[in-house]
Amino acid sequence: MQRPTTKNRHMAASLRTISLFESCSDAELRRIDGLLTRLEIEAGQTLLSEGAIGRQFVIIAAGWARVTRAGVELGLLGPGSFFGEMALLGTPQRTATVSAICPMVVETVNPGEFRELLRAAPSVYEKVTRAVVDRAAMNENVFR
């Protein structure tokens, strides 16, 4: 993934268009805004690799990515989707590879910023927790 450049300065309304943040208050969005780093990703670029140590949580603002495990496609992720939380909350190794299938814009946070993001907005914490449970169940079914 590209190196983070500068911190964003969004308007609350633009952050609210990302489904992860749609329930956040303006005050929560102002706190979140200071945590996010926007990256532009080229088509074909790998955002994260299966087996690598996870150091970023990624939220797709625009574009689409393919998710694979052991070369098998598991699905597509589009605007509003997020990934990388499992490596920051538990298993440090990435469980899948995510690659851009078109130009993308993503928002990223490092582990410390991720913890602050979860503290800053209870609704984000709830959505991320729900995703972890769902993905853990999916992983169990994939490996049966």
N, C-alpha and C positions, 0 to 999 in steps of 0.2 A: 504494500500500500504506500502511497505517496506520503512523504513527511508532512506533518501538520505545519501550516505556515503561520497564520495569524488568527487570533480569536475573532469570532463573528460579532456583529452588532446588528441583530435582527430587530424587526418590529414585532411586538407581541402577536399581532394578527398573522404574520407570516409563519411564526413558530406554531401557532394554533392550527395551521393547515396540515401539520404532521400529526397523524392520528395518535401517536404516543403522547402528545402534549395537548390534545383537544380539550381535556377537562381541567387544565391548569388555570389558576388565577393569573391575573396580570403580574402580581408580585412574584409568583413562582416562576413565570416565564422570564422575568428580568433576572432572577438568580440563575436559571438554566442557561440563558443567553451567554452569560459570562463563562460558562463551562465548555461550550461547544466550539469545535474547530471544523470549518468547512473545507472539504477537499473536492476537487474535480478529478474524476477518474476516467481514463480512456477505455474504450471498448476493448475487450480481451484481457484487461489487466486483472490479476488475481488480487482480491482484497484480503483474503486470509487463506491459509493452507492447512489442510488436515494434518494433525500431528504436531504442528508448530505450537509454541507457547503463546497463549493469548494475552495481549496487552492493550487491546482497544475494544470498546463497545461502539458499534456502528449503526447509524440510523440512515435509511435511504430517503433522501429528499426528492430526488428525481432519477429516473432510469430504472433498469432492471438487471438482476444478477441471477446466475445459475448456481444452485447448490448441488454438490456432488460428494459422495463418499465412496472411496475405493473405485473411482471412475464411473460410478452409477449415479445418474441424475436423480435427485430427491425432490426437486421442485424449483420454482422460480420465486424470487423476492422482488417486490416493486415498491413504489413510493409509500412511505409510512411503515414499511417493514424494518425490523432491526435484528441484529445478530451480534454475537460475541459475548453475551451476558453469561453464558454457562462457564466460559473460561475464567471470567472475573469473579464468579460466585462459588466455584467449586473446583471442578476438574480443569486444571490449567491448560491442558492440551486441547487444541481445536479438534472438534469432532467431525468437521466437514471442510470442504474447500468451497469458497464463494468467489465467483469470477464475474466480472462485468460483461454483459452481452451487448451493451450499447454504452455510449457516454453516460456518465452518472454524476450526480452531486450527492455527497454524503456528509453527514455530521458525525464527528468522532469525539470520544472522550477517553482519557487514560484511566487507569484503575482508581486513583484518588478522586478524579472528577466524577467517575461513575458512582462512587460511594456518596459523594455530595449530591449528585443528581437524584439518587434514591431518597436521600434525606430531605431534599428541597421540595419534593412533590409527591405526596402520598399516592396520587392517582398513577404516577409513573411507576412507583414501587409495585403497586398492585398489578399493573399490566405486565411488567417484567417478570414478577413472580409467577403469574399465570403462564407466561410463555415458557419459563423454565420447567414447570410441571408438565406442560404439554409436550415439550421437546424431549424431556426425559422419558416419557411414555412412548413417544415415537421411536427413540433410540432403542428402547427395550424391545419393541415390536420388530425393528429392523434386524436385530441380532438374534432373534429366535429361530 
